[in-house]
């Protein structure tokens, strides 16, 4: 696996595994002892007492991280949960700072030790027997522990998710709809709007659409794409990126 691919998994995982499993992006939390893992989706485990932990094993080799999801309320019309993660992206960023193949940051970049955290609050409600609506708010916070001088990563998805590493903060709000198409076919539409108050380019909109085939509770195949339109330091641009994943749950 090339450093570029690892970087995309690390900073664009929410798009790469959009629709992964049955509860990604919703307030649902795994029961104790439940596991899930995908080709691109992270490894997740239910810990009991409304807690779920997750990590991406390959990404963790160069960007150590850990996420915890907590269910706060499952009664009433809305289920409420929050997801909090901490990460140390410095080894990954330094690996990408080189000339030639695999380099997407200039080789002479000054990348200090950097700590970051990602906090999301999610509320999910049923719109009908087969449709759920999830609303989310997200804030990423980063802190560079030393002199810092490296350029932004002007790539779709990556720019917004690395903004907090360089500029201290990135925020987003999202709307997600999950529903049934027919039989074992399901769909997910996820719209996220980003606001980067301290960055040279301050906004982006991502629309992720996926179709899932779930022949059983233990397996999901999903395919779709992400449309991104946003502002970059060089101007406004748009991209359409495909996505595919195979997810196992037990």
C-alpha positions in Angstrom: 0.0 0.0 0.0 1.5 3.4 -1.0 1.8 6.3 1.3 -0.7 8.3 -0.8 -3.3 5.6 -0.4 -2.7 5.4 3.4 -3.0 9.2 3.5 -6.3 9.1 1.8 -7.6 6.4 4.2 -6.3 8.4 7.2 -7.8 11.8 6.2 -10.7 10.8 4.0 -12.0 7.7 5.8 -15.4 9.2 6.4 -15.9 9.4 2.7 -14.2 6.1 1.9 -16.4 4.2 4.1 -19.5 6.3 3.8 -22.4 3.9 4.4 -20.1 1.2 6.0 -22.1 -1.3 8.0 -25.5 -0.4 9.4 -24.7 2.3 11.9 -21.9 4.5 10.5 -23.0 8.2 10.8 -25.9 7.3 13.0 -26.5 7.4 16.8 -26.6 3.6 17.0 -23.9 2.0 19.0 -22.8 -1.7 18.9 -23.9 -4.0 21.6 -21.2 -5.6 23.8 -19.1 -8.1 21.9 -20.2 -7.0 18.4 -17.4 -6.6 15.9 -17.2 -5.0 12.4 -14.4 -4.5 10.0 -14.1 -3.6 6.3 -11.6 -3.4 3.5 -11.6 0.4 4.1 -13.9 0.7 7.1 -12.3 0.7 10.5 -12.3 -2.1 13.0 -15.2 -1.5 15.5 -16.2 -3.3 18.7 -19.1 -2.8 21.1 -17.9 -2.6 24.7 -21.2 -2.5 26.6 -22.8 0.3 28.6 -23.4 2.2 25.4 -19.8 2.3 24.4 -18.1 1.4 21.0 -14.4 1.8 20.1 -12.8 1.8 16.7 -9.5 2.0 15.0 -8.2 1.5 11.4 -5.4 -1.1 11.8 -3.4 -0.1 8.7 -3.8 3.7 9.1 -2.7 3.3 12.8 0.7 2.2 11.7 1.5 5.8 10.5 -1.2 7.8 12.2 -2.0 6.4 15.7 -5.5 7.0 16.7 -8.5 5.8 18.7 -12.2 6.6 18.6 -14.9 6.1 21.2 -18.6 6.4 20.5 -21.0 6.8 23.4 -24.8 6.5 23.3 -26.4 9.1 25.6 -30.1 8.5 25.0 -32.0 5.7 23.2 -35.5 6.5 24.4 -38.0 8.9 22.9 -38.1 10.1 19.3 -34.4 10.8 19.0 -31.4 8.7 19.8 -28.4 10.8 20.9 -24.7 9.8 20.7 -21.3 11.4 20.5 -18.1 10.2 18.9 -14.7 11.4 20.1 -11.3 10.5 18.7 -7.7 11.4 19.3 -4.9 11.1 16.8 -1.2 11.7 16.2 -0.8 12.3 12.5 2.8 13.4 12.5 4.5 10.2 11.3 2.1 10.0 8.3 2.6 13.7 7.4 6.3 13.3 7.5 6.2 10.2 5.3 4.3 12.2 2.7 6.8 15.1 2.8 9.2 13.9 0.1 10.0 14.2 -3.6 8.8 11.8 -6.2 6.3 8.9 -5.9 4.3 9.0 -2.7 5.1 12.6 -1.9 2.2 15.1 -1.6 3.9 17.5 0.7 7.2 19.3 -0.2 10.3 17.6 1.0 11.6 20.6 3.0 8.4 21.0 5.0 8.7 21.6 8.7 6.2 19.3 10.4 6.3 19.4 14.2 4.7 16.8 16.6 1.0 17.4 16.2 -1.9 16.2 18.3 -5.5 16.4 17.1 -9.0 15.4 18.3 -12.3 15.0 16.5 -15.7 15.4 18.2 -19.1 14.6 16.7 -22.6 14.8 18.1 -25.2 12.8 16.4 -29.0 12.6 16.7 -31.0 10.0 14.8 -34.8 9.6 14.4 -37.1 7.4 12.3 -38.9 9.0 9.4 -40.9 5.8 8.8 -40.7 2.1 9.1 -37.7 1.9 6.7 -36.1 5.4 6.8 -33.9 7.1 9.4 -32.7 10.6 9.5 -29.4 11.6 11.3 -28.2 15.1 12.1 -24.6 15.8 13.1 -22.3 18.5 14.2 -18.5 18.1 14.2 -15.4 19.9 15.4 -11.8 19.0 14.8 -9.1 20.6 16.9 -5.3 20.4 16.4 -2.2 21.7 18.2 1.3 21.8 16.7 3.9 21.3 19.4 6.7 23.4 17.9 7.6 25.3 14.7 5.4 24.5 11.8 5.8 25.3 8.1 4.1 23.0 5.7 1.6 23.7 2.9 -2.0 22.6 2.8 -2.9 19.3 1.1 -5.0 20.7 -1.8 -6.8 17.5 -2.5 -10.6 16.8 -2.1 -11.5 15.4 1.3 -7.9 15.7 2.5 -7.9 19.5 2.6 -10.8 19.8 5.1 -9.6 16.9 7.3 -6.0 18.2 7.6 -7.0 21.8 8.1 -7.1 21.4 11.9 -3.5 20.0 11.9 -2.3 23.3 10.3 -4.8 25.9 11.4 -6.1 24.7 14.7 -9.8 24.0 13.9 -12.2 22.6 11.4 -16.0 22.3 11.8 -18.8 20.6 9.9 -22.5 19.9 10.0 -24.2 17.0 8.3 -27.5 15.4 7.3 -27.8 11.7 6.6 -30.7 9.6 5.3 -30.7 5.8 5.4 -33.5 3.7 3.8 -34.6 0.6 2.1 -34.7 0.2 -1.7 -35.9 -3.3 -2.2 -35.2 -6.6 -0.5 -31.5 -6.7 0.7 -30.7 -3.4 -1.1 -30.4 -0.2 1.0 -29.3 3.3 0.3 -27.5 6.1 2.2 -27.3 9.8 1.3 -24.9 11.9 3.4 -24.4 15.6 3.0 -21.7 17.5 5.0 -20.9 21.2 5.0 -17.5 22.3 6.2 -16.4 25.6 7.6 -12.7 26.2 8.2 -12.5 29.6 9.9 -8.7 29.8 10.2 -7.7 28.4 6.8 -7.0 30.2 3.5 -9.9 28.4 1.9 -12.9 28.3 4.2 -15.7 26.0 2.9 -16.5 22.7 1.2 -19.7 20.7 0.6 -19.6 16.9 0.3 -22.5 14.7 -1.0 -21.9 11.0 -0.5 -24.4 8.5 -2.0 -24.0 4.7 -1.6 -26.1 1.6 -2.3 -25.6 -1.4 0.1 -26.3 -5.0 -0.6 -26.9 -6.9 2.7 -27.6 -10.6 2.0 -27.2 -11.2 5.8 -26.6 -9.3 9.0 -23.0 -10.3 8.8 -22.0 -9.0 5.4 -22.4 -5.7 3.5 -21.1 -4.8 0.1 -21.4 -1.1 -0.7 -20.6 1.1 -3.7 -21.3 4.7 -4.6 -19.5 8.0 -4.9 -18.8 11.3 -3.3 -19.2 14.7 -5.0 -17.1 17.5 -3.5 -17.3 21.2 -4.3 -15.1 23.5 -2.2 -12.7 26.3 -2.0 -9.0 25.7 -2.2 -6.1 28.2 -1.9 -5.9 28.2 -5.7 -9.7 28.7 -6.2 -13.0 26.8 -6.2 -13.1 23.3 -7.7 -15.2 20.2 -7.8 -14.5 16.5 -7.9 -16.4 13.2 -8.1 -14.8 10.2 -6.3 -15.9 6.6 -6.4 -16.2 4.5 -3.3 -16.4 0.8 -2.6 -16.2 -1.4 0.5 -16.8 -4.9 1.8 -17.8 -5.0 5.5 -18.1 -8.0 7.8 -20.0 -7.9 11.1 -20.2 -10.6 13.8 
